[in-house]
């Protein structure tokens, strides 16, 4: 009996040690994750696009021109630079280029707001902001904030051009319509001015397997449709009402920013390609972002601005955990 008690005591001691070590490990991982979130190398990266174009041109000429002609091209570039140095007192108009690559949560708005804050400290009425926008839309509040960030540029009196090479739909178009000018590639997808909510329901599956689901809420409409409970007709009607309200706000926002559109005709949730969007007044010009920048390079100084936060290794390692911790729902 004594031997059994000793063995059992040793077992409990080992088990307690393992549990304590696991708790310490979990706490350690959580601490490192929180520390990683607050750390990171955050900075603005600025590229002079004119120099990039010039370097590309010279590299191509070096490959295709005879040596004599290439030397002449180099000489012409040097002469051009000397002439520009003599005119240093004359400041050319500037174009600030930003990129927005939107996901369903409009996560890129975190960088966008920093980039806009930075450029607004130096931009004046002769400058222009050029946004290369790609997004199929997402949450109302996420894209509402992103559109508000672009509105800051207009409110400052700086011209804003949005370029869509692939897609600006739903929340993406909510952002685009703020611009003074929207340009789009011929086959870019534009529009989708509508609001959508969809959710699976597992109530019948749970009921079939005799699994109860309990949900307690204070407030009649704290929760409408649910994943696991039985959805009622009045819940569906309430959600539909909320979607209609959001759609009305969306339509009002688009009409306020682009008075030339027939809002009832375009706010059906449909999307259109570039040429059709131009005919409907959703965009102002068919042109790619590349053509626009090359076209502007001779008369303006073009700067590409990006706000970069280099993630520490531990944050990359814990990225799946980060997504769980950041999620509002599952």
C-alpha positions in Angstrom: 0.0 0.0 0.0 2.8 2.4 0.9 4.6 1.6 -2.3 1.4 2.4 -4.3 1.0 5.8 -2.5 4.6 6.6 -3.2 4.2 5.8 -6.9 0.9 7.7 -7.0 2.6 10.7 -5.4 5.4 10.6 -7.9 2.9 10.4 -10.7 1.0 13.5 -9.4 4.3 15.4 -9.0 5.3 14.6 -12.6 1.8 15.5 -13.9 1.9 18.8 -11.9 5.3 19.6 -13.3 4.1 19.0 -16.9 1.0 21.1 -16.4 3.0 24.0 -14.9 5.6 23.8 -17.8 2.7 23.8 -20.3 1.2 26.9 -18.6 4.5 28.7 -18.6 5.0 27.8 -22.3 1.6 29.2 -23.2 2.2 32.3 -21.2 5.6 32.7 -22.8 4.2 32.3 -26.3 1.4 34.9 -25.5 4.0 37.3 -24.1 6.2 37.0 -27.2 3.2 37.5 -29.4 2.1 40.6 -27.6 5.6 42.0 -27.6 5.9 41.2 -31.4 2.7 43.1 -32.1 4.0 46.2 -30.3 7.4 46.0 -32.0 8.5 45.8 -35.6 10.4 48.2 -37.8 7.9 50.8 -39.0 8.9 53.3 -41.5 8.0 55.1 -44.7 9.6 53.9 -48.0 9.8 56.5 -50.7 10.8 55.8 -54.3 11.4 58.3 -57.0 9.6 56.8 -60.0 11.1 59.1 -62.5 14.5 57.6 -61.7 13.1 54.1 -62.0 11.8 54.8 -65.5 15.1 56.4 -66.6 17.1 53.4 -65.3 14.8 51.0 -67.1 15.1 52.9 -70.3 18.9 53.0 -70.1 19.2 49.3 -69.3 17.1 48.5 -72.4 19.1 50.9 -74.6 22.3 49.3 -73.3 21.1 45.9 -74.6 19.7 47.0 -78.0 21.8 50.0 -79.1 25.3 50.0 -80.7 27.9 51.3 -78.2 28.3 54.7 -80.0 24.5 55.4 -79.9 24.3 54.2 -76.2 27.1 56.6 -75.2 25.2 59.4 -77.0 22.1 58.4 -74.9 24.1 58.6 -71.7 25.4 62.0 -72.7 21.8 63.3 -73.4 20.7 62.1 -69.9 23.7 63.9 -68.2 22.9 67.0 -70.2 19.3 66.8 -69.0 20.3 66.4 -65.4 22.6 69.4 -65.6 19.8 71.5 -67.0 17.5 70.3 -64.2 20.1 71.2 -61.6 20.2 74.8 -62.9 16.5 75.0 -62.4 16.5 73.8 -58.8 14.6 76.8 -57.7 11.6 75.9 -59.9 9.7 73.1 -58.1 7.8 70.9 -60.4 4.3 69.5 -59.5 4.5 66.2 -57.7 2.4 63.1 -57.8 2.4 60.9 -54.7 1.6 57.2 -55.6 -0.1 55.0 -53.0 -1.2 51.4 -53.3 -4.3 49.8 -51.7 -4.7 46.1 -52.0 -8.0 45.4 -50.2 -9.1 42.2 -48.4 -12.5 41.6 -46.8 -11.5 43.5 -43.7 -9.8 46.4 -45.5 -6.7 45.6 -43.4 -4.5 47.8 -45.7 -6.3 50.9 -44.2 -3.8 50.7 -41.3 -0.9 51.6 -43.7 -3.1 53.9 -45.9 -3.9 56.2 -43.0 -0.1 56.6 -42.1 0.8 57.2 -45.8 -1.9 59.9 -46.2 -1.0 61.6 -42.9 2.6 61.8 -44.0 2.0 63.1 -47.5 -0.6 65.7 -46.3 2.2 67.4 -44.3 4.0 68.3 -47.6 1.4 68.2 -50.4 0.0 71.5 -51.8 -2.6 72.6 -54.3 -0.3 71.9 -57.3 0.3 68.3 -56.2 -1.7 65.2 -56.9 -2.3 61.9 -55.1 -2.6 58.8 -57.3 -4.1 55.6 -55.7 -3.6 52.2 -57.4 -6.7 50.5 -56.0 -7.6 46.8 -56.1 -10.4 45.5 -54.0 -13.5 43.3 -54.3 -15.0 44.9 -51.2 -15.6 43.6 -47.7 -17.0 44.9 -44.4 -19.0 48.2 -44.3 -17.1 49.7 -41.4 -13.7 48.7 -42.8 -14.3 50.3 -46.2 -16.1 53.2 -44.7 -13.0 54.1 -42.8 -10.8 53.6 -45.9 -13.1 55.9 -47.9 -12.9 58.5 -45.1 -9.1 58.4 -45.3 -9.3 59.2 -49.0 -11.7 62.0 -48.2 -9.0 63.7 -46.2 -7.0 64.2 -49.4 -10.0 65.9 -51.1 -10.7 68.0 -48.0 -7.1 69.3 -48.0 -7.6 70.6 -51.6 -5.2 68.1 -53.2 -6.4 66.4 -56.4 -7.1 62.7 -56.0 -7.0 60.2 -58.9 -7.9 56.6 -58.4 -6.7 53.9 -60.8 -8.3 50.5 -61.1 -6.4 47.9 -63.2 -8.3 44.8 -62.1 -11.2 45.4 -59.7 -13.0 48.0 -57.6 -16.2 46.5 -56.5 -18.6 47.1 -53.6 -16.4 48.6 -50.8 -13.6 49.0 -53.4 -15.9 51.3 -55.4 -17.0 53.1 -52.3 -13.4 54.2 -52.0 -12.9 54.9 -55.7 -15.9 57.2 -56.0 -14.3 59.7 -53.6 -11.7 60.6 -56.2 -11.8 63.7 -58.5 -11.0 61.3 -61.3 -11.3 57.5 -61.7 -9.4 55.8 -64.5 -9.8 52.1 -65.2 -8.4 49.4 -67.5 -10.7 48.3 -70.2 -11.5 45.0 -68.5 -11.4 46.1 -64.9 -14.4 45.1 -62.9 -16.3 48.1 -61.5 -19.5 48.5 -59.5 -21.3 46.0 -57.3 -23.1 48.7 -55.4 -25.0 46.5 -53.1 -24.9 44.9 -49.6 -24.7 41.2 -48.8 -24.9 39.0 -45.8 -24.8 35.2 -45.9 -24.4 32.6 -43.1 -24.7 28.8 -42.9 -27.1 27.3 -40.3 -26.5 24.0 -38.6 -29.7 23.9 -36.5 -31.2 20.9 -38.3 -27.9 19.0 -38.0 -27.7 19.6 -34.3 -31.4 18.8 -33.7 -30.9 15.5 -35.6 -28.1 14.5 -33.3 -30.0 15.6 -30.1 -27.5 18.5 -29.5 -29.0 21.5 -27.7 -27.8 25.1 -28.5 -28.3 27.8 -25.9 -28.0 31.5 -26.6 -28.9 34.2 -24.2 -29.1 37.9 -25.2 -30.4 41.1 -23.7 -32.0 43.2 -26.4 -34.6 41.9 -28.8 -32.3 42.3 -31.9 -28.9 41.8 -30.2 -28.7 38.8 -32.5 -30.7 38.1 -35.7 -29.6 35.2 -37.8 -27.4 32.6 -36.0 -25.2 29.7 -37.0 -26.6 27.2 -34.6 -30.0 28.3 -33.4 -33.3 28.2 -35.2 -33.7 31.3 -37.4 -37.1 32.8 -37.4 -38.9 34.8 -40.1 -38.7 38.0 -38.0 -35.0 37.6 -37.6 -34.6 37.4 -41.4 -36.8 40.4 -41.9 -34.7 42.4 -39.3 -31.5 41.5 -41.1 -33.0 42.4 -44.4 -34.1 45.8 -43.0 -30.5 46.4 -41.8 -29.1 45.6 -45.2 -31.5 47.9 -46.9 -30.4 50.7 -44.5 -26.8 50.1 -45.3 -27.6 50.0 -49.0 -29.4 53.3 -48.8 -26.3 54.9 -47.1 -24.1 53.4 -49.8 -26.2 54.8 -52.6 -26.3 58.2 -50.9 -22.5 58.2 -50.6 -21.9 57.3 -54.2 -24.4 59.9 -55.4 -22.8 62.6 -53.2 -19.4 61.9 -54.7 -20.4 61.2 -58.3 -23.5 63.3 -59.1 -23.3 62.4 -62.8 -24.4 58.7 -62.2 -28.0 57.4 -62.4 -27.9 55.9 -59.0 -31.0 53.8 -59.3 -29.6 52.3 -62.5 -26.2 51.4 -61.1 -27.0 50.5 -57.5 -28.5 47.1 -58.4 -25.5 45.0 -57.1 -24.3 44.4 -60.7 -20.8 44.9 -61.8 -19.5 46.1 -65.2 -16.3 46.1 -67.2 -14.3 49.2 -67.9 -16.0 50.3 -71.2 -19.4 49.7 -69.8 -18.5 51.5 -66.5 -17.3 54.5 -68.6 -20.7 54.7 -70.4 -22.5 54.6 -67.1 -20.4 57.4 -65.6 -18.8 55.1 -63.0 -15.3 56.0 -64.3 -13.9 58.9 -66.2 -11.3 57.4 -68.5 -10.0 54.1 -69.8 -6.3 53.9 -69.0 -4.0 51.7 -67.1 -2.0 53.0 -64.1 1.2 52.3 -66.0 0.2 54.5 -69.0 -0.9 57.3 -66.6 2.4 57.4 -64.7 4.6 57.2 -67.9 2.4 60.0 -69.4 3.0 62.2 -66.4 6.7 61.5 -65.8 8.0 64.2 -68.1 6.2 67.1 -66.4 6.0 66.0 -62.8 8.1 64.4 -60.1 6.5 61.1 -59.1 7.1 59.5 -55.7 5.8 56.1 -54.6 5.1 56.1 -50.8 4.5 52.9 -48.8 4.3 52.5 -45.0 6.2 49.4 -44.1 6.1 47.4 -40.9 8.6 44.5 -41.0 7.2 41.7 -38.9 9.5 40.1 -36.4 10.2 36.4 -36.9 8.2 35.4 -33.9 5.1 37.2 -35.2 5.4 35.4 -38.6 5.8 32.1 -36.7 2.7 32.9 -34.6 0.6 34.3 -37.5 -2.1 31.6 -37.2 -2.5 32.4 -33.5 -2.6 36.1 -34.3 -5.5 35.6 -36.7 -7.5 33.8 -34.0 -6.8 36.5 -31.4 -7.7 39.3 -33.8 -11.0 37.7 -35.0 -14.3 39.1 -33.9 -16.0 35.8 -34.7 -15.2 32.3 -35.9 
